[in-house]
Amino acid sequence: MRGSVAAFGGVLVCAIAALIGLAPAEAKNVNEFTVGQWGGYSYTDDSNGQFVDCEIWTPANGDQVQFGIAIPKDYSLELWLYSKPWSLPANQSYPISYWVDRNQQYRGRAETYDQYNVLIKVESDQAVYDELKAGNEVTFRTQNQDYVFDLSGSRAALSRLLNCVDQYSKTASTNPFGGGDSGSQQGSDNNQQQSSSGGGNEQDSASSPKLKALTRSTDQVRQFLVDVTGAKPSMISIDTKANKAGYPYYAFSTPIGAGQFWQEYLGNDTLRDIVAGYLSGYKEECKGEFAQDIKDPVQGEHGQMAFGTATCSSSPYQDNGAEVLSYALTASDNVISVYVSYVGGNAAKAKTDALGKLIARRQEAEVQ
């Protein structure tokens, strides 16, 4: 779950929330954020103080209509359309279809929430989420008109949206063992990860358009790590895991460090943007001094490669000690292969990440 966040000022927040009227009548706004063109909101129920959902909204298009994406605490997906000039009848439902770029067309029902808002509940939520994240534009077709919305920056905005849901779902949980609060299971899954630098929380929150089946086997990843580290195969452990949506990834350990490997679709993003998105999310969670170094992508005959590092002087994933994170990404045929490694424990140890540097060097050689 990664995204760049910039907070609104308090007066501007109230003005925007009042202008677009997004929150249900019984809910109140508790936090706002911006990611590029997207405005973000989170809501709690006035009657009991419980978390309701998090939402992101685009500016109005040429038809004076705004597009919103909401994720409630059960991690379902909702799409909203809002227009001040509309005068919609109450409690009505209309057929609607929608699609992202040239992907498949989905059919659903547009339910009127009030005179300005309609809600579309998404059945194929993971597929639609992935397409929205990697897409350029989304189109909604009603009986009389098509509404088109720009999806620029949707990858970072949707990552930030899931960050928001994770945060408030976990806070709202009163049963740490599950049974009635979906945030509890999500929190449990995240705690199994060494780090939330992109591999951990990214995997568990299903926040990227990942591959349903990895193209590299555990043997191939192990051999890669053997070549990188010079260690014996028996000294490298690899565990196959899956996030809550069923997308697989590998967690690995070597004599000189540990990390994760996963794959996802490149879509319309650049490798540099993806790395920057990961590191901006980690910066948000760092409790101490933060620094990052993102290298320019390398283009070779066999694809492209990008890598980045970040240091945090007080990381929540190292018992508030120092930590270094390294990413190395290669892209070929629209598929990204991601290695992330982490080193921590004390300030002196965290000054270097030998595994991350060796992986980046090896990946660079492979794309040349």
NUMI-852969 format. One record per residue: residue in one letter; y negated, z negated, x negated of N, C-alpha, C in turn. Coordinates in steps of 0.02 Angstrom, whole numbers, plus 50000, padded with zeros to 5 digits. Example, Ala and Ser with C-alpha at 12.3 -4.5 7.8 and 13.67 -1.06 7.14 Angstrom:
# residues 2
ATOM  resn   n_c2   n_c3   n_c1  ca_c2  ca_c3  ca_c1   c_c2   c_c3   c_c1
ATOM     a  50284  49610  49340  50225  49610  49385  50165  49610  49340
ATOM     s  50112  49646  49358  50053  49643  49316  49998  49606  49355
END
This chain:
# residues 368
ATOM  resn   n_c2   n_c3   n_c1  ca_c2  ca_c3  ca_c1   c_c2   c_c3   c_c1
ATOM     m  50058  50000  49958  50000  50000  50000  49939  50000  49956
ATOM     r  49908  50056  49949  49854  50058  49901  49795  50095  49932
ATOM     g  49735  50072  49918  49677  50108  49941  49614  50077  49913
ATOM     s  49561  50116  49908  49498  50091  49883  49458  50061  49940
ATOM     v  49429  50003  49931  49395  49967  49984  49322  49953  49966
ATOM     a  49278  49965  50013  49207  49946  50005  49186  49911  50068
ATOM     a  49160  49850  50064  49144  49811  50124  49078  49833  50153
ATOM     f  49074  49833  50220  49011  49844  50255  48968  49782  50250
ATOM     g  48903  49790  50257  48860  49731  50267  48869  49705  50338
ATOM     g  48854  49640  50349  48868  49609  50414  48831  49642  50471
ATOM     v  48768  49659  50463  48730  49690  50518  48758  49758  50535
ATOM     l  48774  49797  50484  48801  49864  50496  48869  49860  50530
ATOM     v  48909  49811  50513  48974  49802  50544  48966  49793  50619
ATOM     c  48924  49747  50639  48915  49733  50710  48889  49794  50747
ATOM     a  48843  49830  50714  48814  49889  50747  48866  49942  50759
ATOM     i  48909  49954  50709  48960  50006  50717  49012  49986  50769
ATOM     a  49034  49923  50766  49085  49901  50814  49058  49906  50885
ATOM     a  48995  49888  50896  48966  49893  50963  48957  49965  50984
ATOM     l  48941  50008  50937  48928  50078  50953  48991  50114  50978
ATOM     i  49047  50105  50942  49106  50143  50961  49153  50105  51007
ATOM     g  49142  50040  51016  49180  50003  51065  49255  50009  51057
ATOM     l  49281  49999  50997  49352  50012  50985  49398  49956  51005
ATOM     a  49376  49895  51000  49420  49838  51012  49435  49829  51086
ATOM     p  49497  49810  51104  49512  49792  51173  49467  49736  51197
ATOM     a  49459  49730  51262  49413  49682  51290  49430  49611  51269
ATOM     e  49495  49596  51261  49515  49528  51245  49518  49515  51170
ATOM     a  49500  49565  51129  49506  49558  51057  49438  49557  51024
ATOM     k  49435  49524  50967  49373  49523  50929  49385  49547  50858
ATOM     n  49334  49577  50829  49339  49602  50761  49337  49545  50711
ATOM     v  49382  49547  50661  49384  49493  50611  49371  49519  50540
ATOM     n  49372  49584  50531  49360  49610  50464  49347  49685  50468
ATOM     e  49307  49711  50422  49294  49783  50420  49296  49807  50348
ATOM     f  49314  49871  50339  49316  49901  50273  49303  49975  50280
ATOM     t  49285  50007  50225  49277  50080  50225  49318  50108  50168
ATOM     v  49348  50166  50181  49384  50204  50130  49364  50277  50140
ATOM     g  49319  50301  50097  49294  50370  50106  49259  50377  50172
ATOM     q  49280  50427  50211  49249  50440  50276  49275  50393  50331
ATOM     w  49326  50355  50316  49360  50314  50366  49329  50244  50372
ATOM     g  49318  50223  50433  49297  50154  50446  49356  50114  50470
ATOM     g  49366  50054  50442  49424  50013  50458  49406  49949  50493
ATOM     y  49450  49927  50539  49438  49868  50580  49502  49829  50590
ATOM     s  49497  49764  50595  49555  49723  50613  49535  49676  50669
ATOM     y  49581  49661  50713  49565  49624  50774  49612  49567  50788
ATOM     t  49585  49514  50818  49626  49458  50842  49613  49448  50916
ATOM     d  49661  49419  50950  49656  49405  51021  49612  49344  51033
ATOM     d  49560  49352  51074  49514  49297  51087  49549  49237  51119
ATOM     s  49600  49250  51159  49631  49196  51197  49674  49150  51155
ATOM     n  49706  49178  51102  49751  49136  51062  49740  49142  50987
ATOM     g  49694  49184  50966  49680  49191  50895  49732  49230  50856
ATOM     q  49780  49261  50890  49833  49298  50856  49811  49368  50836
ATOM     f  49837  49391  50781  49822  49459  50758  49846  49511  50808
ATOM     v  49803  49562  50820  49820  49616  50867  49840  49679  50831
ATOM     d  49793  49707  50792  49808  49768  50755  49755  49781  50703
ATOM     c  49767  49832  50661  49716  49859  50616  49707  49932  50633
ATOM     e  49646  49957  50625  49631  50025  50645  49586  50059  50593
ATOM     i  49593  50125  50587  49545  50164  50548  49521  50222  50591
ATOM     w  49457  50240  50582  49426  50290  50624  49386  50340  50582
ATOM     t  49388  50403  50604  49347  50455  50573  49279  50457  50606
ATOM     p  49230  50489  50574  49167  50503  50608  49180  50553  50665
ATOM     a  49132  50559  50710  49139  50606  50765  49140  50677  50739
ATOM     n  49182  50719  50770  49184  50790  50752  49131  50829  50791
ATOM     g  49134  50894  50788  49084  50935  50821  49084  50929  50897
ATOM     d  49139  50903  50925  49144  50893  50997  49124  50822  51018
ATOM     q  49095  50785  50971  49075  50715  50983  49135  50670  51000
ATOM     v  49191  50685  50968  49252  50645  50979  49273  50614  50913
ATOM     q  49294  50552  50915  49319  50517  50856  49395  50509  50861
ATOM     f  49427  50509  50804  49499  50502  50799  49515  50436  50764
ATOM     g  49561  50397  50793  49579  50333  50765  49654  50326  50757
ATOM     i  49674  50288  50706  49744  50272  50694  49750  50197  50694
ATOM     a  49796  50170  50734  49805  50098  50739  49877  50080  50723
ATOM     i  49886  50023  50689  49953  49996  50676  49953  49924  50699
ATOM     p  49988  49908  50754  49993  49839  50778  50039  49798  50732
ATOM     k  50047  49734  50748  50086  49689  50706  50160  49706  50705
ATOM     d  50184  49747  50753  50255  49767  50752  50265  49830  50710
ATOM     y  50212  49854  50677  50214  49912  50632  50230  49977  50669
ATOM     s  50217  49981  50733  50221  50045  50768  50157  50084  50752
ATOM     l  50154  50146  50776  50097  50189  50761  50065  50212  50826
ATOM     e  49999  50205  50830  49961  50227  50888  49904  50273  50866
ATOM     l  49891  50325  50904  49835  50370  50893  49786  50362  50950
ATOM     w  49722  50363  50934  49670  50354  50984  49618  50410  50980
ATOM     l  49590  50429  51036  49533  50474  51040  49478  50439  51079
ATOM     y  49417  50444  51053  49360  50411  51085  49301  50458  51088
ATOM     s  49267  50459  51145  49206  50498  51151  49158  50465  51200
ATOM     k  49098  50453  51178  49048  50420  51221  49031  50463  51282
ATOM     p  49028  50531  51276  49011  50571  51335  49066  50574  51388
ATOM     w  49127  50553  51372  49181  50557  51420  49170  50508  51478
ATOM     s  49199  50525  51535  49201  50480  51593  49272  50486  51622
ATOM     l  49318  50447  51593  49389  50453  51609  49408  50405  51666
ATOM     p  49452  50426  51711  49476  50381  51763  49522  50328  51733
ATOM     a  49526  50271  51766  49567  50216  51740  49641  50227  51753
ATOM     n  49682  50203  51707  49754  50201  51715  49786  50268  51731
ATOM     q  49765  50319  51695  49793  50386  51704  49830  50407  51640
ATOM     s  49876  50453  51648  49915  50478  51591  49919  50554  51595
ATOM     y  49904  50586  51538  49903  50659  51536  49946  50685  51479
ATOM     p  49977  50743  51488  50015  50772  51432  49969  50794  51375
ATOM     i  49992  50785  51314  49953  50804  51256  50001  50823  51201
ATOM     s  49982  50871  51160  50022  50888  51101  49977  50883  51039
ATOM     y  50008  50873  50982  49969  50866  50921  50012  50885  50862
ATOM     w  49979  50905  50808  50014  50925  50747  49968  50918  50687
ATOM     v  49998  50912  50628  49961  50907  50566  49973  50971  50526
ATOM     d  49918  51005  50508  49923  51068  50470  49971  51116  50506
ATOM     r  50021  51140  50470  50070  51186  50501  50137  51153  50513
ATOM     n  50137  51087  50517  50198  51050  50530  50217  51056  50604
ATOM     q  50273  51026  50621  50298  51031  50690  50249  51002  50740
ATOM     q  50255  51025  50801  50212  51001  50855  50246  50943  50892
ATOM     y  50209  50890  50904  50235  50832  50940  50204  50831  51010
ATOM     r  50243  50809  51057  50219  50803  51126  50220  50730  51147
ATOM     g  50168  50710  51183  50163  50641  51205  50120  50636  51267
ATOM     r  50098  50574  51281  50056  50560  51338  49992  50526  51314
ATOM     a  49936  50551  51340  49871  50521  51326  49855  50474  51384
ATOM     e  49857  50408  51370  49845  50358  51422  49773  50334  51418
ATOM     t  49738  50336  51474  49669  50315  51474  49665  50239  51468
ATOM     y  49628  50216  51418  49619  50144  51408  49557  50120  51445
ATOM     d  49504  50159  51441  49443  50148  51480  49410  50216  51487
ATOM     q  49347  50218  51507  49315  50282  51520  49301  50322  51456
ATOM     y  49307  50290  51398  49291  50324  51335  49352  50335  51290
ATOM     n  49406  50298  51301  49463  50298  51254  49528  50320  51286
ATOM     v  49568  50358  51247  49637  50372  51267  49683  50350  51210
ATOM     l  49742  50326  51228  49792  50303  51181  49853  50348  51183
ATOM     i  49877  50367  51124  49939  50407  51118  49988  50366  51077
ATOM     k  50042  50342  51107  50093  50305  51072  50141  50354  51038
ATOM     v  50153  50344  50974  50192  50391  50934  50265  50369  50932
ATOM     e  50309  50415  50949  50381  50399  50946  50409  50411  50876
ATOM     s  50394  50469  50847  50417  50484  50779  50366  50457  50729
ATOM     d  50360  50390  50728  50304  50361  50692  50306  50371  50617
ATOM     q  50364  50366  50586  50367  50375  50513  50350  50447  50493
ATOM     a  50379  50496  50530  50366  50566  50515  50292  50583  50524
ATOM     v  50263  50560  50579  50192  50574  50593  50148  50540  50541
ATOM     y  50165  50478  50524  50127  50441  50473  50127  50479  50407
ATOM     d  50186  50502  50386  50191  50538  50322  50150  50602  50323
ATOM     e  50151  50638  50380  50114  50700  50385  50038  50687  50385
ATOM     l  50017  50636  50420  49946  50618  50420  49922  50601  50350
ATOM     k  49964  50567  50313  49944  50544  50247  49937  50602  50198
ATOM     a  49979  50653  50206  49978  50709  50159  49940  50770  50186
ATOM     g  49912  50765  50246  49884  50824  50279  49810  50836  50267
ATOM     n  49788  50896  50288  49718  50915  50283  49681  50904  50349
ATOM     e  49715  50918  50406  49683  50910  50471  49736  50898  50524
ATOM     v  49716  50865  50577  49760  50854  50634  49727  50884  50696
ATOM     t  49768  50915  50738  49743  50948  50799  49775  50917  50860
ATOM     f  49734  50902  50910  49758  50878  50975  49744  50931  51028
ATOM     r  49793  50948  51068  49785  50999  51120  49792  50968  51189
ATOM     t  49739  50970  51227  49740  50946  51296  49747  51007  51341
ATOM     q  49742  50997  51406  49749  51052  51453  49693  51103  51444
ATOM     n  49634  51080  51425  49576  51124  51423  49546  51136  51354
ATOM     q  49567  51098  51304  49530  51103  51241  49572  51078  51183
ATOM     d  49558  51104  51123  49587  51079  51061  49534  51038  51025
ATOM     y  49556  50981  50996  49512  50939  50956  49541  50934  50886
ATOM     v  49501  50952  50836  49524  50955  50767  49486  50903  50726
ATOM     f  49522  50866  50683  49492  50813  50642  49512  50821  50569
ATOM     d  49463  50811  50526  49473  50814  50454  49511  50751  50430
ATOM     l  49562  50761  50389  49602  50705  50363  49586  50689  50290
ATOM     s  49529  50711  50266  49511  50696  50196  49514  50621  50183
ATOM     g  49547  50603  50128  49551  50533  50110  49601  50492  50149
ATOM     s  49644  50527  50188  49691  50490  50232  49742  50450  50193
ATOM     r  49762  50475  50133  49812  50438  50094  49787  50368  50078
ATOM     a  49727  50363  50049  49699  50298  50031  49684  50256  50093
ATOM     a  49658  50288  50145  49640  50251  50206  49702  50222  50240
ATOM     l  49756  50260  50244  49817  50234  50275  49849  50180  50232
ATOM     s  49845  50186  50167  49870  50133  50124  49831  50069  50136
ATOM     r  49765  50074  50141  49723  50015  50155  49738  49987  50224
ATOM     l  49753  50031  50272  49770  50009  50339  49833  49966  50338
ATOM     l  49884  49987  50301  49945  49948  50296  49933  49883  50259
ATOM     n  49889  49884  50209  49870  49821  50176  49843  49771  50227
ATOM     c  49802  49797  50271  49770  49756  50322  49823  49726  50369
ATOM     v  49870  49768  50392  49922  49743  50437  49967  49692  50402
ATOM     d  49986  49707  50340  50026  49660  50302  49992  49592  50297
ATOM     q  49928  49594  50280  49891  49532  50269  49890  49488  50332
ATOM     y  49873  49518  50389  49864  49478  50449  49930  49463  50483
ATOM     s  49980  49507  50476  50046  49491  50504  50076  49431  50469
ATOM     k  50070  49430  50403  50098  49374  50365  50060  49309  50382
ATOM     t  49994  49314  50387  49954  49255  50403  49972  49227  50471
ATOM     a  49987  49273  50519  50001  49252  50587  50071  49224  50596
ATOM     s  50116  49233  50548  50185  49212  50556  50191  49136  50559
ATOM     t  50227  49112  50610  50242  49041  50616  50315  49027  50605
ATOM     n  50355  49079  50594  50427  49071  50581  50445  49110  50518
ATOM     p  50453  49076  50461  50465  49111  50398  50533  49145  50393
ATOM     f  50577  49132  50444  50644  49161  50441  50652  49219  50489
ATOM     g  50599  49241  50523  50603  49298  50569  50611  49274  50640
ATOM     g  50633  49321  50683  50643  49302  50753  50580  49299  50792
ATOM     g  50546  49356  50798  50488  49359  50841  50425  49380  50807
ATOM     d  50425  49385  50741  50365  49408  50706  50384  49457  50652
ATOM     s  50367  49519  50662  50387  49571  50615  50358  49561  50547
ATOM     g  50300  49526  50543  50269  49515  50478  50311  49471  50433
ATOM     s  50354  49428  50462  50395  49384  50421  50443  49423  50379
ATOM     q  50479  49471  50409  50527  49511  50372  50492  49552  50319
ATOM     q  50433  49579  50337  50396  49619  50289  50378  49577  50229
ATOM     g  50355  49514  50241  50337  49471  50186  50396  49455  50142
ATOM     s  50455  49443  50174  50515  49428  50136  50534  49485  50091
ATOM     d  50530  49546  50116  50547  49605  50075  50500  49611  50016
ATOM     n  50435  49599  50028  50387  49607  49974  50399  49556  49918
ATOM     n  50420  49495  49937  50429  49443  49887  50487  49457  49840
ATOM     q  50531  49505  49858  50585  49523  49814  50562  49566  49756
ATOM     q  50499  49589  49759  50474  49633  49708  50438  49594  49654
ATOM     q  50444  49615  49592  50408  49584  49536  50334  49594  49543
ATOM     s  50314  49653  49569  50243  49670  49569  50227  49713  49629
ATOM     s  50164  49711  49652  50142  49752  49707  50099  49809  49682
ATOM     s  50110  49830  49621  50066  49878  49588  50073  49948  49614
ATOM     g  50112  49959  49663  50122  50027  49689  50195  50036  49705
ATOM     g  50239  50016  49661  50311  50020  49674  50332  49969  49724
ATOM     g  50314  49905  49713  50336  49852  49756  50311  49859  49827
ATOM     n  50246  49847  49838  50221  49850  49906  50221  49921  49933
ATOM     e  50212  49969  49892  50216  50038  49916  50284  50051  49946
ATOM     q  50335  50029  49912  50402  50041  49936  50415  50004  50001
ATOM     d  50398  49939  50002  50416  49898  50059  50375  49914  50120
ATOM     s  50315  49939  50112  50275  49955  50170  50282  50026  50193
ATOM     a  50321  50064  50158  50332  50134  50177  50266  50171  50183
ATOM     s  50220  50159  50136  50153  50184  50142  50142  50253  50113
ATOM     s  50193  50284  50083  50187  50350  50054  50238  50397  50085
ATOM     p  50223  50463  50084  50272  50511  50109  50328  50521  50059
ATOM     k  50375  50475  50057  50428  50476  50007  50485  50521  50027
ATOM     l  50530  50534  49980  50589  50574  49993  50642  50531  50026
ATOM     k  50677  50560  50074  50731  50524  50108  50792  50519  50063
ATOM     a  50797  50561  50013  50851  50558  49965  50822  50575  49896
ATOM     l  50831  50531  49848  50804  50543  49781  50841  50601  49748
ATOM     t  50804  50642  49712  50835  50699  49678  50864  50680  49611
ATOM     r  50850  50619  49587  50877  50596  49524  50926  50538  49537
ATOM     s  50985  50543  49508  51035  50491  49517  51021  50432  49471
ATOM     t  51057  50377  49483  51049  50319  49440  51070  50335  49368
ATOM     d  51121  50378  49361  51142  50397  49293  51088  50436  49257
ATOM     q  51053  50479  49293  50999  50518  49262  50941  50472  49242
ATOM     v  50923  50425  49285  50869  50378  49269  50890  50333  49211
ATOM     r  50953  50311  49212  50977  50270  49156  50974  50309  49090
ATOM     q  50995  50372  49091  50993  50412  49030  50922  50422  49006
ATOM     f  50876  50432  49053  50806  50438  49035  50782  50375  48999
ATOM     l  50800  50317  49026  50778  50254  48997  50814  50241  48930
ATOM     v  50876  50264  48923  50910  50260  48859  50873  50301  48807
ATOM     d  50854  50362  48825  50817  50405  48779  50749  50375  48761
ATOM     v  50718  50342  48809  50652  50313  48798  50655  50252  48753
ATOM     t  50703  50208  48767  50704  50143  48733  50750  50141  48673
ATOM     g  50799  50186  48670  50848  50184  48617  50901  50131  48628
ATOM     a  50902  50100  48688  50950  50048  48704  51017  50079  48724
ATOM     k  51069  50039  48722  51134  50062  48746  51133  50064  48823
ATOM     p  51171  50110  48853  51173  50114  48926  51191  50047  48959
ATOM     s  51235  50008  48928  51256  49944  48957  51200  49893  48958
ATOM     m  51147  49906  48920  51091  49859  48917  51037  49874  48968
ATOM     i  51048  49926  49008  50999  49946  49059  51031  49938  49128
ATOM     s  51000  49899  49171  51025  49890  49239  50980  49926  49288
ATOM     i  51012  49957  49338  50976  49993  49390  51005  49975  49458
ATOM     d  50963  49951  49502  50984  49934  49570  50953  49982  49619
ATOM     t  50994  50010  49663  50969  50054  49716  50948  50012  49775
ATOM     k  50887  50021  49796  50860  49984  49853  50829  50032  49902
ATOM     a  50808  50005  49959  50775  50046  50009  50721  50004  50043
ATOM     n  50666  50038  50062  50615  50002  50100  50636  49995  50172
ATOM     k  50595  49964  50213  50614  49950  50282  50623  50013  50323
ATOM     a  50594  50069  50301  50602  50132  50336  50662  50171  50311
ATOM     g  50697  50144  50262  50757  50177  50237  50747  50223  50178
ATOM     y  50687  50225  50150  50675  50269  50093  50698  50234  50028
ATOM     p  50736  50269  49987  50766  50236  49929  50720  50233  49868
ATOM     y  50733  50185  49824  50700  50182  49759  50746  50143  49712
ATOM     y  50732  50146  49648  50771  50110  49598  50728  50055  49567
ATOM     a  50758  49996  49558  50728  49943  49518  50768  49938  49454
ATOM     f  50734  49942  49397  50771  49943  49334  50747  49890  49286
ATOM     s  50791  49873  49238  50775  49824  49187  50801  49849  49120
ATOM     t  50761  49844  49068  50780  49866  49001  50765  49808  48952
ATOM     p  50789  49813  48890  50774  49759  48842  50700  49750  48826
ATOM     i  50659  49801  48840  50588  49795  48824  50543  49794  48885
ATOM     g  50572  49790  48944  50530  49787  49004  50567  49807  49066
ATOM     a  50535  49797  49123  50565  49812  49188  50517  49856  49228
ATOM     g  50543  49885  49282  50500  49927  49323  50537  49957  49382
ATOM     q  50508  50009  49410  50536  50042  49469  50527  50117  49463
ATOM     f  50570  50153  49499  50565  50226  49503  50572  50246  49575
ATOM     w  50529  50291  49598  50535  50320  49664  50506  50390  49664
ATOM     q  50514  50425  49719  50488  50493  49725  50453  50501  49792
ATOM     e  50403  50545  49793  50368  50560  49854  50339  50631  49850
ATOM     y  50314  50655  49905  50284  50721  49907  50213  50719  49882
ATOM     l  50193  50770  49846  50125  50772  49819  50075  50787  49874
ATOM     g  50092  50831  49920  50045  50849  49973  49984  50882  49945
ATOM     n  49925  50864  49970  49862  50895  49949  49822  50851  49901
ATOM     d  49852  50796  49879  49818  50752  49833  49829  50774  49761
ATOM     t  49784  50753  49717  49793  50764  49646  49829  50704  49616
ATOM     l  49861  50714  49559  49894  50658  49526  49844  50604  49507
ATOM     r  49787  50624  49484  49736  50575  49464  49714  50533  49523
ATOM     d  49707  50564  49582  49687  50526  49641  49741  50476  49661
ATOM     i  49804  50496  49654  49859  50451  49671  49860  50391  49625
ATOM     v  49854  50403  49560  49852  50348  49512  49793  50302  49527
ATOM     a  49735  50331  49539  49675  50291  49552  49685  50249  49615
ATOM     g  49719  50277  49665  49732  50239  49726  49776  50179  49713
ATOM     y  49829  50189  49674  49873  50133  49657  49833  50078  49621
ATOM     l  49794  50097  49571  49760  50047  49531  49704  50012  49569
ATOM     s  49672  50047  49616  49620  50015  49656  49650  49961  49700
ATOM     g  49710  49973  49725  49743  49922  49765  49762  49861  49724
ATOM     y  49784  49873  49662  49801  49816  49619  49739  49776  49601
ATOM     k  49684  49811  49590  49621  49777  49575  49602  49729  49631
ATOM     e  49614  49750  49692  49597  49709  49750  49637  49644  49751
ATOM     e  49698  49645  49725  49740  49585  49726  49733  49543  49663
ATOM     c  49702  49570  49610  49694  49533  49548  49646  49475  49558
ATOM     k  49666  49416  49534  49625  49357  49543  49579  49343  49484
ATOM     g  49586  49381  49431  49545  49370  49372  49508  49433  49351
ATOM     e  49497  49439  49286  49463  49499  49260  49510  49559  49264
ATOM     f  49482  49616  49281  49523  49676  49291  49494  49734  49251
ATOM     a  49538  49773  49221  49518  49833  49185  49570  49887  49195
ATOM     q  49549  49949  49196  49597  50004  49205  49579  50062  49160
ATOM     d  49630  50102  49146  49621  50161  49103  49663  50217  49132
ATOM     i  49630  50268  49159  49665  50325  49190  49652  50387  49147
ATOM     k  49704  50414  49120  49698  50473  49078  49693  50537  49120
ATOM     d  49664  50588  49092  49662  50653  49126  49733  50681  49132
ATOM     p  49750  50712  49188  49817  50741  49197  49832  50793  49143
ATOM     v  49895  50798  49126  49919  50847  49076  49956  50902  49112
ATOM     q  49935  50963  49102  49968  51021  49133  50011  51056  49080
ATOM     g  50076  51065  49096  50122  51098  49050  50160  51154  49084
ATOM     e  50204  51185  49047  50243  51240  49074  50294  51217  49126
ATOM     h  50311  51153  49124  50363  51127  49169  50335  51078  49220
ATOM     g  50271  51083  49235  50242  51040  49285  50180  51005  49259
ATOM     q  50159  50952  49293  50101  50914  49272  50118  50840  49271
ATOM     m  50078  50804  49232  50093  50733  49221  50028  50694  49218
ATOM     a  50029  50634  49245  49971  50590  49242  49995  50519  49232
ATOM     f  49954  50478  49200  49974  50409  49189  49912  50365  49189
ATOM     g  49923  50301  49200  49868  50254  49201  49892  50184  49187
ATOM     t  49847  50141  49169  49864  50071  49157  49811  50026  49189
ATOM     a  49830  49965  49199  49784  49915  49224  49803  49848  49195
ATOM     t  49753  49807  49181  49765  49739  49157  49730  49690  49203
ATOM     c  49765  49636  49218  49737  49583  49260  49747  49517  49223
ATOM     s  49693  49480  49214  49698  49417  49176  49731  49361  49216
ATOM     s  49733  49369  49283  49764  49319  49326  49798  49353  49385
ATOM     s  49861  49371  49375  49898  49409  49426  49940  49362  49470
ATOM     p  49938  49371  49536  49981  49330  49579  50055  49343  49569
ATOM     y  50071  49398  49535  50141  49415  49524  50167  49392  49456
ATOM     q  50125  49355  49419  50146  49325  49355  50126  49251  49353
ATOM     d  50133  49218  49411  50114  49147  49415  50042  49137  49392
ATOM     n  49999  49184  49412  49928  49183  49395  49915  49191  49320
ATOM     g  49964  49219  49285  49955  49235  49214  49933  49307  49206
ATOM     a  49926  49328  49144  49904  49397  49131  49960  49446  49144
ATOM     e  49941  49508  49159  49990  49560  49173  49962  49629  49154
ATOM     v  50005  49671  49129  49989  49741  49116  50035  49784  49158
ATOM     l  50006  49833  49192  50044  49881  49233  50034  49951  49206
ATOM     s  50087  49989  49205  50082  50058  49181  50116  50105  49230
ATOM     y  50084  50162  49244  50111  50213  49287  50119  50278  49249
ATOM     a  50174  50313  49261  50183  50380  49234  50211  50423  49290
ATOM     l  50174  50475  49309  50193  50519  49364  50200  50590  49340
ATOM     t  50253  50624  49360  50260  50695  49347  50268  50731  49414
ATOM     a  50242  50791  49419  50246  50829  49481  50274  50898  49467
ATOM     s  50323  50918  49507  50353  50984  49502  50379  51004  49570
ATOM     d  50362  51065  49592  50384  51090  49658  50363  51042  49713
ATOM     n  50302  51015  49709  50272  50972  49760  50307  50905  49767
ATOM     v  50347  50886  49718  50379  50820  49719  50355  50780  49659
ATOM     i  50334  50718  49672  50311  50673  49620  50368  50625  49602
ATOM     s  50381  50617  49538  50427  50566  49514  50386  50511  49480
ATOM     v  50394  50450  49501  50351  50395  49480  50390  50342  49443
ATOM     y  50368  50325  49383  50393  50267  49347  50336  50217  49342
ATOM     v  50350  50154  49359  50300  50102  49351  50334  50045  49313
ATOM     s  50300  50017  49265  50326  49960  49226  50274  49905  49225
ATOM     y  50296  49844  49211  50250  49788  49210  50272  49737  49158
ATOM     v  50224  49707  49125  50236  49656  49074  50187  49599  49087
ATOM     g  50213  49537  49084  50169  49480  49095  50201  49417  49069
ATOM     g  50173  49362  49089  50199  49297  49069  50148  49256  49031
ATOM     n  50113  49287  48984  50059  49254  48949  50011  49307  48923
ATOM     a  49952  49286  48905  49900  49334  48886  49919  49375  48825
ATOM     a  49951  49344  48777  49968  49380  48715  50020  49434  48729
ATOM     k  50071  49416  48768  50125  49464  48783  50099  49522  48825
ATOM     a  50053  49507  48870  50029  49557  48917  49979  49605  48887
ATOM     k  49962  49596  48823  49914  49642  48792  49945  49711  48780
ATOM     t  50011  49715  48778  50044  49779  48766  50099  49789  48817
ATOM     d  50114  49851  48830  50170  49869  48874  50207  49926  48839
ATOM     a  50253  49908  48796  50288  49958  48756  50327  50007  48799
ATOM     l  50360  49981  48851  50400  50025  48894  50356  50076  48929
ATOM     g  50300  50054  48956  50255  50100  48990  50229  50155  48944
ATOM     k  50211  50136  48883  50186  50186  48835  50241  50236  48816
ATOM     l  50302  50212  48807  50357  50257  48789  50375  50304  48846
ATOM     i  50374  50278  48908  50388  50321  48965  50335  50375  48972
ATOM     a  50271  50356  48965  50217  50406  48971  50223  50459  48917
ATOM     r  50241  50439  48856  50248  50486  48801  50306  50535  48815
ATOM     r  50361  50508  48840  50419  50550  48856  50404  50598  48913
ATOM     q  50371  50574  48965  50354  50617  49022  50308  50673  49001
ATOM     e  50260  50657  48958  50214  50708  48934  50251  50762  48896
ATOM     a  50300  50743  48856  50339  50792  48818  50381  50835  48864
ATOM     e  50405  50807  48918  50449  50844  48964  50412  50899  49002
ATOM     v  50348  50887  49018  50311  50938  49056  50283  50992  49012
ATOM     q  50280  50980  48946  50252  51030  48901  50300  51089  48892
END
